Amino acid sequence: MATEFKRNHAKVCEAWRLLKAADRASYLQAASSRLALLTGDANKANRLIAHLIDQADMLDEVKLMNGATGESNELYLSARGKTMIVGSESAKTLPVLGQMIAALLTGNEVILHYPSQLEICKEAVDILYQAGIAEDVISIANDSQTAILLHMNRLAQVAVVGTPIEVQVIAQELANTDGILTQVIAVTDMDGCRELLTPDYLYRFVTERVKTVNTTAIGGNASLLELVAGG
């Protein structure tokens, strides 16, 4: 039963990753006005959410690269994977939800950990479910300590909202974990959300991949040989 659950979970998360960002944006747009009401400043939240969602087309861009004769190379963006959103003790709701929306827009599986505002977490997740986003894609972390959750298996990145010192503590804890290298995406400007407005912000939630297609017949077989490399 556990194996079947993991298989189905992975399948749902993969389907979310494979959607175009513009399609993921439509789900988030449907939830945006209700999510904004949770922040205490709906006007400001709506502007921030709209700013993030408006960049969906950029995430879908595919760039052609030079390659050998008989070969085509396409550079595209893909989600990094399992992402934990951490709201520290000092975190404000708007940047936490902003980090969550960014992670979802870029196609990642998201785990929300904001223990000081658990009710807001529940409301936000319910709003996303009602908008059509699957439970496998967005969930709330259990009540474990943050330091314990950071040792979660296959955790690709942690998006933290907090003071520089709080971010440093989490980064240090991640440095002591085993397994894959986990990236930290920090927001410390909790009033202005300055980091969320930078041109390269969403790129921190994705990785570049190159699809190489050999268009030359191999041994008389006209089938295409397709290789995908992550970077």
N, C-alpha and C positions, 0 to 999 in steps of 0.2 A: 504493500500500500504506500509506504514512504517513497519507494522508488518511482512508483507511478505518479505520485504528487510532484516530485522533483522534475520528472519528465514533462508533465503538463505545465508546470510553472515555467520551466525553461522555454517551452514552446510559445507560451503567451508573451513572455518578455522578448523573445526573438521576433515575434510578429510585430510588437510595438517598435522595436529597433528598425525593422525593415520598412515601416511606413515612411512616406515622405514627410519631412518636417512640416510642410504646409498642411498635411492631413492631421498630424499631431496638434498643430496650432488650432485647428478647428475645434477639437475637444477642449483645449485650454481656454479658447475664446468663450465657449459656452459656459464655462465655470467662472470666468474672470470677475464679473460684477459681484457675484456672491462671495468670492474669495476676498475681494477688496473690502467688503463690509466687515471682515474679521479684523482688519488692521487698525481700526479707529480713525483712519484718515482715508476714506474711500476715494476721494478725488486724486490724491497723490498716488494711491495704490493703482488706480485704473491707468494713470499715465505711465507708471513704471511697467505694469503688465503689458500694456499696449506696445511700449518700446521694445520689450523682449519678443513678443509675438510677431511684430512687424519684421523681424530679422529671419523669419522661417525660410524665405526664398533663398537667402544667402547660404543657408545650411544645405540646401538641395543642389547647389551648383556643382557641376562636374567639369573639371578642366582636362583638356587633352594635352598630353605630354609627348615630347619627341621620343622616338624609339627606333629600334632596328627596322630594316625593310621587312614587310610582311608581318608587322606587329603593331598593335594599337595599345596605348597606355592611357588609362583614365584615372585621375586623382579625385577622390571624393572623401567625404567626412562620415565617420561612423561613431556611434556611442561608445564610451569607454567600458560601460558595464555597471555593476552594482554600485550604487551611490548612496551614501548616508548624508542626510542633512542634519546638522547639529546646531541647535539653538542653545547657547550657553546661558548661565544664570542672568547675565546682563543683556541678553539679546532682545531685540524688539521684533514684533511679529512681521512687519512689512519685509525687512530683508530676509527673514527666514523663508517666508512664502515666495519671495523673489528667487531665492536659490532653488527652492523646490520646483518652481515653474521652469527655470532654466534647465535643470537636470531632466525634466520630463520632455521639454521641447526638443532637446537634443537626442532623445531616444533611449535614455537610461532607465534601468530599474531603480526605484527610489524607496529608501527607508527613512522615515521622518522620526527624528529624536529631538524633542523639545520638551523635556520633562516639566519645566516650570509652567507650561501652557498646554497641558494635556488635553483639555476640553477643546481648545482651538485646533489642535492637531486632529481630533476626532471629527470636528465639524468640517475642516478643510478636506480631509480624506473622503468623507461622505459626499461632499459637493462634487469631488472629482469622480467618484463612483457614479453618481447620478448623471454626470455629463458623459458617461460611457467608457471611462478608463477602467480597465480590469483591476481587480483586487491584487492580482499577482504583480502588477506593475508598480503600484504605490501602496505602501503599508506603514504602520506605526511600529517602531521598535518596542520590544518588551521593556519592562521596568528595570532592566539591568543597569549597572553603573556605566557611564560613558566609556571609561577605560576598558571595561570588559567587552563592550560592543565593538570597539575598535579592532579587536582581534577576530572579528567575523571572517569566515572563510571567503576568499575571492572578492574582497572589498577593493574596488578599483579606485575610488576617490571619496574624500570627505569634504563636504562644503560646510564650512564653519562660519557662524555669525557670533562675534564676541569681541572682547578687547584684545589688543596685541598679545598680552600675557596669556589669556585663555587660549588663543590660537596656538601660541608657542608650546603650551603644555600638551595640547592634542597632537601637534606635529611631532613632539618628542616621543609621545607614547606610540605613535604610528611607526616611528623609526625603530622601535624595539620589537615590532611584530615580525612574524615569519611570513613567507609566501610572497605574493606579487607586490611590486612597488605601488604604494597607495599615495595618490596625489592629494594635496591639501588646496582647497579653493577658499580663500578667506575673504570675509567682509567685516571690516572693523568700523567703517563709517555707518553707524546704525541710524543716524538721522538723515543724512543726505544720500545714502546708498550709492556713494560715488563709484565703487568698484563695479556695480552692476551696469553702469552707464558707459564704461570704457569700450572702445571698438572691438577689443579682442576678448571680451569677457566670455561669450558663449563658446569660443574656441577652446576654452579650458576644460569643457565637458566632453570634448570629442577627441578622436584620434584620426590621423590621416591614413588612408589606405589607397593602394594602387591596384587597379585591375588590369592585368596584361592579357591580351588575347592574341594568340598566334594564328594569323589568318592564312598561313601557308599550309597546303596539303602535306600531311606527314605519311610517308610510305604509301602513297596512293589513297590514303584515307582523308576525305575532305572534312572530317569532323574538326571542330574548333577545340583548341587546347586552351583552357582558361585557368589562370593562376591568380590568386588573390593574396597580397602581402600586406600585413599591418605595419603601421609605423607610428 
